[in-house]
Amino acid sequence: MKTINKLVSAFFLFALALVQAAPPIPGGGGGGGNGTGAPSSPIDMYVYVLGIVAVALIVYFTKKYKNVKV
């Protein structure tokens, strides 16, 4: 492995070690409320629709650019 590859790998490993989610709250939670939690995001209703639209756009642009190159 070249030196630059080792340095880049070490950099990403170091960067991933620094990136963390929020630390856990001691005692099993905070706030003391008995609520049902945060409501779901509005985007949750459209996850399947967004996936289908994404696949359709990928197919459309792939065919569009394939026809231009021929």
Secondary structure, 3 states (H helix, E strand, C coil): CCHHHHHHHHHHHHHHHHCCCCCCCCCCCCCCCCCCCCCCCHHHHHHHHHHHHHHHHHHHHHHHHHHHHC
